[in-house]
Amino acid sequence: MLLKDSYTLDAFALTQPWADAIFKKYSLKINQEDKLVVESQRPKIIPYNLTDEIHTSSDALSLAYRKLRKKCLDMGWATAPC
Protein backbone atom coordinates (compact mmCIF):
# COMPACT_ATOMS: atom_id res chain seq x y z
CA MET A 1 0.00 0.00 0.00
CA LEU A 2 1.44 3.37 -1.01
CA LEU A 3 0.50 6.22 1.31
CA LYS A 4 0.76 9.74 -0.07
CA ASP A 5 1.49 11.81 3.04
CA SER A 6 2.39 11.53 6.71
CA TYR A 7 -1.15 12.38 7.86
CA THR A 8 -2.47 9.38 5.96
CA LEU A 9 0.28 7.23 7.45
CA ASP A 10 -0.54 8.43 10.96
CA ALA A 11 -4.26 7.81 10.46
CA PHE A 12 -3.53 4.32 9.13
CA ALA A 13 -1.02 3.45 11.85
CA LEU A 14 -3.28 4.60 14.69
CA THR A 15 -5.87 2.01 13.69
CA GLN A 16 -3.41 -0.90 13.78
CA PRO A 17 -2.86 -2.95 16.97
CA TRP A 18 0.91 -3.08 16.47
CA ALA A 19 1.11 0.72 16.47
CA ASP A 20 0.74 1.15 20.25
CA ALA A 21 4.11 -0.40 21.07
CA ILE A 22 5.88 1.50 18.30
CA PHE A 23 4.43 4.87 19.28
CA LYS A 24 5.03 4.25 22.98
CA LYS A 25 8.69 3.42 22.31
CA TYR A 26 9.07 6.48 20.08
CA SER A 27 7.39 8.79 22.64
CA LEU A 28 9.60 7.52 25.46
CA LYS A 29 12.69 8.10 23.31
CA ILE A 30 11.66 11.70 22.53
CA ASN A 31 10.78 12.37 26.19
CA GLN A 32 14.19 11.11 27.34
CA GLU A 33 15.93 13.34 24.78
CA ASP A 34 13.98 16.39 25.99
CA LYS A 35 14.14 15.65 29.72
CA LEU A 36 17.39 17.52 30.46
CA VAL A 37 16.26 20.64 28.59
CA VAL A 38 12.79 20.68 30.14
CA GLU A 39 14.04 20.14 33.68
CA SER A 40 16.69 22.88 33.34
CA GLN A 41 14.14 25.60 32.47
CA ARG A 42 13.50 28.27 35.08
CA PRO A 43 10.63 30.48 33.90
CA LYS A 44 10.63 34.12 34.91
CA ILE A 45 7.93 35.39 37.23
CA ILE A 46 5.53 37.54 35.24
CA PRO A 47 4.11 40.75 36.70
CA TYR A 48 0.61 40.48 38.14
CA ASN A 49 -0.44 43.82 36.66
CA LEU A 50 -0.71 43.61 32.85
CA THR A 51 0.12 47.31 32.47
CA ASP A 52 3.64 46.64 33.76
CA GLU A 53 4.54 45.12 30.38
CA ILE A 54 4.64 46.12 26.73
CA HIS A 55 2.48 43.81 24.58
CA THR A 56 2.36 42.92 20.89
CA SER A 57 -0.39 41.28 18.86
CA SER A 58 1.27 37.88 19.32
CA ASP A 59 0.59 38.16 23.07
CA ALA A 60 -3.20 38.04 22.57
CA LEU A 61 -3.67 34.44 23.73
CA SER A 62 -1.58 34.81 26.88
CA LEU A 63 -3.28 38.14 27.65
CA ALA A 64 -6.72 36.56 27.34
CA TYR A 65 -5.65 33.78 29.72
CA ARG A 66 -4.21 36.22 32.24
CA LYS A 67 -7.33 38.43 32.14
CA LEU A 68 -9.54 35.37 32.74
CA ARG A 69 -7.23 34.25 35.54
CA LYS A 70 -7.43 37.68 37.17
CA LYS A 71 -11.23 37.62 36.90
CA CYS A 72 -11.29 34.23 38.64
CA LEU A 73 -8.92 35.48 41.35
CA ASP A 74 -11.09 38.55 41.91
CA MET A 75 -14.14 36.31 42.36
CA GLY A 76 -12.25 34.21 44.91
CA TRP A 77 -12.05 31.07 42.76
CA ALA A 78 -8.29 30.59 43.25
CA THR A 79 -5.42 31.64 45.44
CA ALA A 80 -3.56 34.88 44.86
CA PRO A 81 -0.10 34.78 43.21
CA CYS A 82 2.95 34.62 45.43
FIKOLZA-1660 file (N, C-alpha, C; in steps of 0.1 Angstrom, whole numbers, plus 5000, padded with zeros to 4 digits):
% residues 82
   i   px   py   pz ch aa at
   1 5008 4988 5000  A  M  N
   1 5000 5000 5000  A  M CA
   1 5009 5012 5000  A  M  C
   2 5007 5021 4991  A  L  N
   2 5014 5034 4990  A  L CA
   2 5006 5045 4996  A  L  C
   3 5012 5051 5006  A  L  N
   3 5005 5062 5013  A  L CA
   3 5011 5075 5009  A  L  C
   4 5003 5085 5006  A  K  N
   4 5008 5097 4999  A  K CA
   4 5014 5107 5009  A  K  C
   5 5009 5108 5021  A  D  N
   5 5015 5118 5030  A  D CA
   5 5015 5113 5045  A  D  C
   6 5022 5120 5053  A  S  N
   6 5024 5115 5067  A  S CA
   6 5011 5115 5075  A  S  C
   7 5001 5124 5072  A  Y  N
   7 4988 5124 5079  A  Y CA
   7 4981 5111 5076  A  Y  C
   8 4982 5106 5063  A  T  N
   8 4975 5094 5060  A  T CA
   8 4982 5082 5067  A  T  C
   9 4995 5083 5068  A  L  N
   9 5003 5072 5074  A  L CA
   9 4999 5072 5089  A  L  C
  10 4998 5084 5095  A  D  N
  10 4995 5084 5110  A  D CA
  10 4981 5079 5112  A  D  C
  11 4971 5083 5103  A  A  N
  11 4957 5078 5105  A  A CA
  11 4957 5063 5103  A  A  C
  12 4964 5058 5093  A  F  N
  12 4965 5043 5091  A  F CA
  12 4971 5036 5103  A  F  C
  13 4982 5041 5108  A  A  N
  13 4990 5034 5118  A  A CA
  13 4982 5034 5132  A  A  C
  14 4975 5045 5134  A  L  N
  14 4967 5046 5147  A  L CA
  14 4956 5036 5148  A  L  C
  15 4952 5030 5137  A  T  N
  15 4941 5020 5137  A  T CA
  15 4947 5006 5138  A  T  C
  16 4960 5004 5138  A  Q  N
  16 4966 4991 5138  A  Q CA
  16 4970 4987 5152  A  Q  C
  17 4968 4975 5156  A  P  N
  17 4971 4970 5170  A  P CA
  17 4986 4971 5173  A  P  C
  18 4995 4969 5163  A  W  N
  18 5009 4969 5165  A  W CA
  18 5014 4983 5167  A  W  C
  19 5006 4993 5164  A  A  N
  19 5011 5007 5165  A  A CA
  19 5014 5012 5179  A  A  C
  20 5006 5007 5189  A  D  N
  20 5007 5012 5203  A  D CA
  20 5022 5010 5208  A  D  C
  21 5028 4998 5206  A  A  N
  21 5041 4996 5211  A  A CA
  21 5051 5005 5204  A  A  C
  22 5049 5007 5191  A  I  N
  22 5059 5015 5183  A  I CA
  22 5058 5029 5188  A  I  C
  23 5046 5035 5189  A  F  N
  23 5044 5049 5193  A  F CA
  23 5049 5051 5207  A  F  C
  24 5046 5041 5216  A  K  N
  24 5050 5042 5230  A  K CA
  24 5066 5043 5231  A  K  C
  25 5072 5034 5223  A  K  N
  25 5087 5034 5223  A  K CA
  25 5092 5047 5218  A  K  C
  26 5086 5052 5207  A  Y  N
  26 5091 5065 5201  A  Y CA
  26 5088 5077 5210  A  Y  C
  27 5077 5077 5217  A  S  N
  27 5074 5088 5226  A  S CA
  27 5084 5088 5238  A  S  C
  28 5087 5076 5243  A  L  N
  28 5096 5075 5255  A  L CA
  28 5110 5080 5250  A  L  C
  29 5114 5077 5238  A  K  N
  29 5127 5081 5233  A  K CA
  29 5127 5096 5232  A  K  C
  30 5117 5102 5227  A  I  N
  30 5117 5117 5225  A  I CA
  30 5116 5123 5239  A  I  C
  31 5108 5118 5248  A  N  N
  31 5108 5124 5262  A  N CA
  31 5121 5123 5269  A  N  C
  32 5129 5112 5267  A  Q  N
  32 5142 5111 5273  A  Q CA
  32 5152 5121 5267  A  Q  C
  33 5151 5124 5254  A  E  N
  33 5159 5133 5248  A  E CA
  33 5156 5148 5253  A  E  C
  34 5144 5150 5256  A  D  N
  34 5140 5164 5260  A  D CA
  34 5141 5166 5275  A  D  C
  35 5142 5156 5283  A  K  N
  35 5141 5157 5297  A  K CA
  35 5151 5167 5303  A  K  C
  36 5164 5166 5299  A  L  N
  36 5174 5175 5305  A  L CA
  36 5170 5190 5302  A  L  C
  37 5166 5193 5290  A  V  N
  37 5163 5206 5286  A  V CA
  37 5150 5211 5294  A  V  C
  38 5140 5203 5294  A  V  N
  38 5128 5207 5301  A  V CA
  38 5130 5209 5316  A  V  C
  39 5138 5200 5322  A  E  N
  39 5140 5201 5337  A  E CA
  39 5150 5213 5340  A  E  C
  40 5158 5218 5331  A  S  N
  40 5167 5229 5333  A  S CA
  40 5160 5243 5332  A  S  C
  41 5148 5243 5327  A  Q  N
  41 5141 5256 5325  A  Q CA
  41 5137 5262 5338  A  Q  C
  42 5139 5275 5339  A  R  N
  42 5135 5283 5351  A  R CA
  42 5127 5295 5346  A  R  C
  43 5114 5294 5345  A  P  N
  43 5106 5305 5339  A  P CA
  43 5107 5317 5348  A  P  C
  44 5106 5329 5342  A  K  N
  44 5106 5341 5349  A  K CA
  44 5092 5344 5355  A  K  C
  45 5092 5350 5366  A  I  N
  45 5079 5354 5372  A  I CA
  45 5074 5366 5364  A  I  C
  46 5061 5365 5360  A  I  N
  46 5055 5375 5352  A  I CA
  46 5048 5385 5362  A  I  C
  47 5048 5398 5358  A  P  N
  47 5041 5407 5367  A  P CA
  47 5026 5405 5368  A  P  C
  48 5020 5407 5379  A  Y  N
  48 5006 5405 5381  A  Y CA
  48 4998 5415 5374  A  Y  C
  49 5003 5427 5373  A  N  N
  49 4996 5438 5367  A  N CA
  49 5000 5438 5352  A  N  C
  50 4990 5437 5343  A  L  N
  50 4993 5436 5328  A  L CA
  50 4998 5449 5323  A  L  C
  51 4996 5460 5330  A  T  N
  51 5001 5473 5325  A  T CA
  51 5016 5475 5327  A  T  C
  52 5022 5466 5335  A  D  N
  52 5036 5466 5338  A  D CA
  52 5045 5461 5326  A  D  C
  53 5038 5457 5315  A  E  N
  53 5045 5451 5304  A  E CA
  53 5041 5458 5291  A  E  C
  54 5050 5457 5281  A  I  N
  54 5046 5461 5267  A  I CA
  54 5042 5449 5259  A  I  C
  55 5030 5450 5253  A  H  N
  55 5025 5438 5246  A  H CA
  55 5025 5440 5231  A  H  C
  56 5025 5429 5223  A  T  N
  56 5024 5429 5209  A  T CA
  56 5012 5421 5205  A  T  C
  57 5008 5421 5193  A  S  N
  57 4996 5413 5189  A  S CA
  57 4998 5398 5191  A  S  C
  58 5010 5393 5191  A  S  N
  58 5013 5379 5193  A  S CA
  58 5010 5375 5208  A  S  C
  59 5009 5384 5217  A  D  N
  59 5006 5382 5231  A  D CA
  59 4991 5380 5234  A  D  C
  60 4983 5380 5224  A  A  N
  60 4968 5380 5226  A  A CA
  60 4963 5368 5234  A  A  C
  61 4968 5356 5230  A  L  N
  61 4963 5344 5237  A  L CA
  61 4967 5345 5252  A  L  C
  62 4980 5348 5255  A  S  N
  62 4984 5348 5269  A  S CA
  62 4977 5359 5277  A  S  C
  63 4975 5371 5270  A  L  N
  63 4967 5381 5277  A  L CA
  63 4953 5377 5280  A  L  C
  64 4946 5370 5271  A  A  N
  64 4933 5366 5273  A  A CA
  64 4933 5356 5285  A  A  C
  65 4943 5347 5286  A  Y  N
  65 4944 5338 5297  A  Y CA
  65 4946 5345 5310  A  Y  C
  66 4955 5355 5310  A  R  N
  66 4958 5362 5322  A  R CA
  66 4946 5371 5327  A  R  C
  67 4938 5377 5318  A  K  N
  67 4927 5384 5321  A  K CA
  67 4916 5375 5328  A  K  C
  68 4914 5363 5322  A  L  N
  68 4905 5354 5327  A  L CA
  68 4909 5349 5341  A  L  C
  69 4922 5347 5343  A  R  N
  69 4928 5342 5355  A  R CA
  69 4925 5353 5366  A  R  C
  70 4928 5366 5362  A  K  N
  70 4926 5377 5372  A  K CA
  70 4911 5378 5376  A  K  C
  71 4902 5376 5366  A  K  N
  71 4888 5376 5369  A  K CA
  71 4884 5365 5379  A  K  C
  72 4890 5353 5377  A  C  N
  72 4887 5342 5386  A  C CA
  72 4893 5345 5400  A  C  C
  73 4905 5351 5401  A  L  N
  73 4911 5355 5414  A  L CA
  73 4902 5365 5421  A  L  C
  74 4897 5375 5413  A  D  N
  74 4889 5386 5419  A  D CA
  74 4876 5380 5425  A  D  C
  75 4871 5369 5419  A  M  N
  75 4859 5363 5424  A  M CA
  75 4861 5353 5435  A  M  C
  76 4874 5351 5438  A  G  N
  76 4877 5342 5449  A  G CA
  76 4878 5327 5445  A  G  C
  77 4879 5325 5432  A  W  N
  77 4879 5311 5428  A  W CA
  77 4893 5304 5428  A  W  C
  78 4904 5312 5432  A  A  N
  78 4917 5306 5433  A  A CA
  78 4925 5314 5443  A  A  C
  79 4937 5309 5445  A  T  N
  79 4946 5316 5454  A  T CA
  79 4953 5327 5447  A  T  C
  80 4957 5338 5454  A  A  N
  80 4964 5349 5449  A  A CA
  80 4979 5345 5445  A  A  C
  81 4985 5351 5436  A  P  N
  81 4999 5348 5432  A  P CA
  81 5008 5351 5444  A  P  C
  82 5019 5344 5444  A  C  N
  82 5029 5346 5454  A  C CA
  82 5036 5359 5453  A  C  C
% end
